């Protein structure tokens, strides 16, 4: 029987990143917008990864979505 995969990550300190963005000249609105965009990108990547993993286990001919997302990100 396979062991379950366990991943653990340190929480992202977005407040520190916001402070860094403001130090280099971004105002509060632009800093928060950049942080929100980063969060959305990470969620899209996670959703595509999970969808690909699920559907590739069902159908090996499934056309994966993860690599198609690379055009959406800077």
Backbone as numpy.savetxt, mean C-alpha at the origin, in Angstrom:
# Nx Ny Nz CAx CAy CAz Cx Cy Cz
1.19 -30.61 7.99 0.36 -29.43 7.99 1.24 -28.18 7.99
0.88 -27.19 7.16 1.68 -25.99 7.04 1.43 -25.03 8.20
2.50 -24.35 8.57 2.38 -23.32 9.60 1.75 -22.06 9.00
0.89 -21.38 9.73 0.33 -20.12 9.19 1.42 -19.06 9.08
1.27 -18.19 8.10 2.22 -17.11 7.90 1.87 -15.97 8.84
2.86 -15.49 9.53 2.64 -14.39 10.45 3.60 -13.25 10.11
3.03 -12.09 9.85 3.83 -10.92 9.55 3.58 -9.87 10.61
4.64 -9.19 10.99 4.44 -8.10 11.93 5.26 -6.91 11.46
4.65 -5.76 11.51 5.29 -4.53 11.07 5.17 -3.49 12.16
6.14 -2.61 12.19 6.06 -1.48 13.09 5.00 -0.53 12.56
4.23 0.09 13.43 3.24 1.06 12.95 3.94 2.24 12.27
3.29 2.78 11.25 3.84 3.90 10.51 3.57 5.18 11.30
4.62 5.91 11.59 4.49 7.16 12.33 4.21 8.28 11.34
2.95 8.41 10.95 2.58 9.39 9.94 2.75 10.82 10.45
2.65 11.01 11.76 2.83 12.36 12.31 4.27 12.84 12.12
5.21 11.92 12.24 6.62 12.26 12.00 6.83 12.63 10.53
6.23 11.85 9.64 6.35 12.13 8.21 5.70 13.48 7.89
4.57 13.76 8.51 3.90 15.05 8.30 4.82 16.19 8.73
5.47 16.01 9.86 6.42 17.03 10.33 7.58 17.22 9.36
8.09 16.11 8.82 9.18 16.19 7.85 8.75 16.91 6.58
7.53 16.61 6.12 7.02 17.28 4.92 6.87 18.78 5.15
6.40 19.14 6.34 6.22 20.55 6.64 7.55 21.27 6.79
8.58 20.54 7.25 9.92 21.13 7.37 10.52 21.48 6.01
10.19 20.68 4.99 10.75 20.94 3.66 9.88 21.89 2.85
8.84 22.45 3.46 8.09 23.48 2.79 6.65 23.19 2.44
6.15 22.00 2.68 4.74 21.71 2.41 3.88 22.30 3.52
2.73 22.83 3.15 1.82 23.30 4.19 1.05 22.10 4.75
0.25 22.33 5.77 -0.44 21.23 6.44 -1.38 20.48 5.50
-2.09 21.21 4.66 -3.03 20.57 3.74 -2.31 19.65 2.77
-1.22 20.12 2.18 -0.47 19.30 1.22 0.18 18.10 1.91
0.65 18.29 3.12 1.26 17.19 3.87 0.24 16.09 4.16
-0.94 16.49 4.63 -1.98 15.51 4.92 -2.47 14.83 3.65
-2.54 15.56 2.55 -2.95 14.97 1.27 -1.95 13.91 0.83
-0.66 14.19 0.98 0.38 13.22 0.60 0.29 11.96 1.46
0.01 12.14 2.74 -0.11 10.99 3.64 -1.34 10.16 3.27
-2.46 10.81 2.97 -3.67 10.09 2.57 -3.44 9.32 1.27
-2.76 9.95 0.31 -2.47 9.27 -0.95 -1.59 8.04 -0.72
-0.64 8.14 0.18 0.21 7.00 0.50 -0.61 5.87 1.11
-1.52 6.20 2.00 -2.37 5.18 2.62 -3.25 4.51 1.58
-3.82 5.28 0.66 -4.67 4.71 -0.40 -3.85 3.78 -1.29
-2.64 4.19 -1.65 -1.77 3.36 -2.49 -1.46 2.04 -1.80
-1.14 2.10 -0.52 -0.84 0.86 0.22 -2.05 -0.06 0.28
-3.24 0.50 0.45 -4.45 -0.32 0.48 -4.73 -0.94 -0.89
-4.50 -0.19 -1.96 -4.68 -0.74 -3.31 -3.72 -1.89 -3.55
-2.46 -1.72 -3.13 -1.48 -2.79 -3.31 -1.86 -4.04 -2.52
-2.28 -3.85 -1.29 -2.69 -4.99 -0.47 -3.90 -5.70 -1.06
-4.88 -4.93 -1.52 -6.08 -5.52 -2.12 -5.73 -6.30 -3.38
-4.86 -5.74 -4.23 -4.46 -6.43 -5.45 -3.68 -7.70 -5.13
-2.80 -7.63 -4.15 -2.03 -8.82 -3.75 -2.95 -9.92 -3.25
-3.89 -9.58 -2.39 -4.82 -10.58 -1.85 -5.73 -11.16 -2.94
-6.21 -10.30 -3.84 -7.06 -10.77 -4.93 -6.27 -11.72 -5.84
-5.05 -11.34 -6.19 -4.22 -12.20 -7.04 -3.95 -13.53 -6.36
-3.61 -13.49 -5.10 -3.31 -14.73 -4.38 -4.54 -15.64 -4.36
-5.70 -15.06 -4.08 -6.93 -15.84 -4.01 -7.27 -16.45 -5.37
-7.32 -15.63 -6.40 -7.76 -16.12 -7.70 -6.72 -17.02 -8.38
-5.44 -16.79 -8.12 -4.42 -17.68 -8.69 -4.48 -19.07 -8.06
-4.94 -19.14 -6.82 -5.12 -20.45 -6.19 -6.31 -21.20 -6.78
-7.28 -20.48 -7.30 -8.46 -21.09 -7.90 -8.22 -21.41 -9.38
-7.63 -20.46 -10.10 -7.47 -20.59 -11.55 -6.08 -20.10 -11.95
-5.23 -21.02 -12.37 -3.86 -20.67 -12.75 -3.80 -19.76 -13.98
-4.88 -19.66 -14.74 -4.91 -18.81 -15.92 -5.39 -17.39 -15.62
-5.65 -17.12 -14.37 -6.11 -15.79 -13.95 -5.05 -14.75 -14.31
-5.48 -13.62 -14.87 -4.56 -12.55 -15.22 -4.36 -11.66 -14.00
-3.15 -11.66 -13.46 -2.89 -10.95 -12.21 -3.06 -9.44 -12.36
-3.39 -8.80 -11.26 -3.68 -7.36 -11.25 -2.58 -6.53 -10.61
-1.75 -7.14 -9.80 -0.76 -6.40 -9.03 0.19 -5.60 -9.91
0.71 -6.22 -10.95 1.67 -5.52 -11.80 1.01 -4.44 -12.66
-0.27 -4.56 -12.90 -0.99 -3.53 -13.66 -1.11 -2.24 -12.86
-1.04 -2.34 -11.54 -1.18 -1.17 -10.71 0.04 -0.25 -10.76
1.16 -0.74 -11.25 2.38 0.06 -11.24 2.22 1.36 -12.03
1.32 1.40 -13.00 1.10 2.64 -13.75 0.31 3.66 -12.95
-0.37 3.23 -11.88 -1.16 4.15 -11.05 -0.32 4.89 -10.01
0.90 4.43 -9.78 1.70 4.98 -8.69 2.90 5.75 -9.22
3.23 6.82 -8.51 4.41 7.62 -8.92 5.69 6.85 -8.64
